[in-house]
Amino acid sequence: MSRGRTLERVVVVGAGMAAVRLAGDLAGGGAHDVVLLGDEPHAPYNRILLSAVLEGTHDPASLALPLPDEVDLRTGTRVVEVHRAEREVELADRTRVGYDRLVLATGSVPTLPPIRGLVRVDGRLDDRVHAFRSLEDCRRLDAAVPAARRAVVVGGGLLGLQVARALSVRGLVTEVVEGGEHLLRSQVGPAAGSVLARGLRRLGTTVCTGARAVRLTPTGDTCRLSLDNGYALEDLDLVVLTAGGRPSTALARRAGLAVRRGVVVDDRLCTSDEQVHAIGDCAQRGDRTTGFVAPAWEQAEVLARHLRGEDRSYEGSRVVARLRATDLDVAVLGEPERAEGEVVEVTNPVVGSHRKLVVRDGRIVAATLVGDLSRVGLVTQHFDRGTVLGPTEPADLLLPERPAAGAPSAAAALPDDAEVCACAGVTAGRVRACSSLADVTATTRATTGCGGCAASVRDLLAARPSLSSMEGTPR
């Protein structure tokens, strides 16, 4: 301890989902004074569900992330420098905050695609152009939707598809432009991308892949977006940028910490300074950074235990990605396009489903499920446990679930130790032990991440005779 304090002061730069998880795990233990410095003016919120707010299925207030009263949360507070020798951080108003341990949870920053005309001469984005990273971005775009008729989303990744679907649900004629050869190219292969594109078109969203936006031209009250294939999208009211981001490392670089793509950390989430740690999107362990909530929360949990004196290390998280959008269902386990093994694959573009397992030594090492997630709980269970499957089991797992009349749902039939919520690592047994949905969210954090487990949690709770009424269950 330093400066005569009885509590070790942990200052966290950032108030995102990783930072809140760390603060919640540390607070109340009697050993740490936790200070959270967030540069946004709002209390912490679930960034993953912003597209649900845009879609209209969630109220912004429902995104709030709870924090223990013991946490010193300071919003609208931007850190501009780290003074490692003095163990202090300097704020934009030139005041300083001392620390015993510093945690960088600065997340990522959006990258602007190289589109001419995107930025005006005064350095601001054209009024019709919207980024989509923060609550303020969401509110600005939400306010612009009622007066709009046509929109284009630049970027066909997870966020891009969520935003495109939200705008389409709101009644806009929506198009997606993706420079890669298929949608979700970082997570899935061409067959799955094709099924997704077909599904979007069926839902009224035009998809243009293999083409990059190169120029934005104002045309009166609307604008035109020109592509590098010679085609142009006309009469656009909204242009939404979801084409990616990069780890926010500027603060770490100025502090002289080791930085590659992200802030370099070891298996204790320590940077090149033993008193400074990094977690979440800004951190790099080995050659990998992460952009998902599940590994960020795992890092936060490991670091909290390390700071409490436990012998815990972080070796890298499994990749689990879920697409949350109305009528679009995607789950990706591991890295199915890079994993080595035997591939078992079934594609049915007519009904809009694609299922793929990568099996090595009889074990599932990666999987892609598009359009039908009825078996996702069982597939995830085998993936997590490293179950050795029988000769016909991989193929059987790709068949859609058709339960007999009166039979329990796939989620309700899961064993207690099967994982239901990948973000928070919550098992079916922990959900069953809860008395209500509010109890689930408060004690396990299930449904508070990507929201992809909401249906499974609903099924598990509904299967309990005493909890047949599910008012307040997330949509």
Sequence and secondary structure as in RCSB ss.txt:
>XXXX:A:sequence
MSRGRTLERVVVVGAGMAAVRLAGDLAGGGAHDVVLLGDEPHAPYNRILLSAVLEGTHDPASLALPLPDEVDLRT
GTRVVEVHRAEREVELADRTRVGYDRLVLATGSVPTLPPIRGLVRVDGRLDDRVHAFRSLEDCRRLDAAVPAARR
AVVVGGGLLGLQVARALSVRGLVTEVVEGGEHLLRSQVGPAAGSVLARGLRRLGTTVCTGARAVRLTPTGDTCRL
SLDNGYALEDLDLVVLTAGGRPSTALARRAGLAVRRGVVVDDRLCTSDEQVHAIGDCAQRGDRTTGFVAPAWEQA
EVLARHLRGEDRSYEGSRVVARLRATDLDVAVLGEPERAEGEVVEVTNPVVGSHRKLVVRDGRIVAATLVGDLSR
VGLVTQHFDRGTVLGPTEPADLLLPERPAAGAPSAAAALPDDAEVCACAGVTAGRVRACSSLADVTATTRATTGC
GGCAASVRDLLAARPSLSSMEGTPR
>XXXX:A:secstr
  TT SSEEEEEE  SHHHHHHHHHHTTSSSEEEEEE SSSS  B GGGHHHHHHTSS GGGGB    TTSEEE 
S  EEEEETTTTEEEETTS EEE SEEEE   EEE     BTSB TTSSB TTEEE SSHHHHHHHHHHGGG SE
EEEE  SHHHHHHHHHHHHTT EEEEEESSSSTTTTTS HHHHHHHHHHHHHTTEEEEES  EEEEEEETTEEEE
EETTS EEEEESEEEE S EEE  HHHHHTT  BSSSEEE TTSB SSTTEEE GGGEEETTEE  SHHHHHHHH
HHHHHHHTT          EEEEEETTEEEEEES TTT  SEEEEEEETTTTEEEEEEEETTEEEEEEEES  TT
HHHHHHHHHHT    TTHHHHHTS     TT   TTTTS TTSEEETTTTEEHHHHHT SSHHHHHHHH TTSSS
STTHHHHHHHHHTSGGG   TT   
